[in-house]
Amino acid sequence: MFESICVGRDDFLGGGIDFGRLAETLVFYQHVHFLADQETFDSLVRTCGSDAVLELCRMGSLKIHYSENTTGVGTLDISTSAERHGLVTVKGQNQNFLNHATKFFDSYCGPSGKGRSMILKSFVSLVEPFEHLRSVLDHVQSDLENSEYVRASVQGILASLAPEYTQPNPLVFDVALKSDGHLYVNTNLDFAAANASYHKRVDPGHSTLSQAFLIAQLLGTRANLEVASGLSSDLSLGPVSSIIGANKLASLIKTHDRNCVVRERFTEMVVSDSRAICQAVNARQRTFADVLKLVQGAQKFKEWLSKQQQSADLCQEYCREVSRVDWADKLPPKTVRWVLINMANFAIGAMASPIGAALGIGLSAADYFLLDRLLKGWRPNQFVEGPLKEFIGIE
């Protein structure tokens, strides 16, 4: 734990970055993998400052992964009985990091601005471009066939985003792939009523709850899970994607080990006397130049922790100490929370013939993609804001 973590948008469909949460992950973790796109890369540099971002990258504390394509949901005949959806990856002409960075730093520094060429060259050498593979679309399409996982995720999303909405019991959100290649949804959700609650907190111009919105959350979370699994990283996800990610992992655990109680695989680690670094950054009381000082001051604690036999008590003490470095010690106390995934004995009876055996116990090839990483030691602990276990709806 505390070796590496993936951080992306606070949530999908136009959500931004929670820079306070990013600051906390940089303080606690040895390596932070920031999953960027055009919008979030620009926001990162403008908010944090190019000097601070580059120094964090050079230290190895921050690694920027820039997506050169986008996953999404295309919809036809919206709000009719013929409404249908398709999963897509989209890449515009000349959509790559070098082109975007060149245009961005022209604006950020001015075309002949001081240091522009050196800053651009530095970012090009440090940022790692990648593309979401089309296979993630097949994986999500397979996920949508798992009605229990989909239902649990939708219930959690609505409870989080539209808490006043009374969900139908039983809730129906069944997705079927028809012969025309499109996804059709059968649901008993009242989206008008759900949006009446949702829009109390979110401007209607930002987003609206819909069939496509819910499917897009599943798609975006799956894409980030696959990136994080490849990096063997913990996860810092927004409230919606945290719920989906936990339910996806719970569905894997339940299918692989039918005798376990799924919720017992998820435990919470709560540190009640950390410091309010996130709030200080988000309130603009502290800059990322200040955060850089904390990260530098925390290095000795991180090096010490990496040499210890980790335990829950040790991790809690580490969090307390590292969050008191330098100016953070003067901040108000704060509770921070992790949801840890306990995989003890999970690999017992691991599959000798991977894909064939996976199908034999009811796993799709898509599920095996993530299960294989769990069996090889990936522990996708989540750094979360608020409770999460209550939204794990798979028993």
Disulfide bonds with the S-S distance in Angstrom:
none
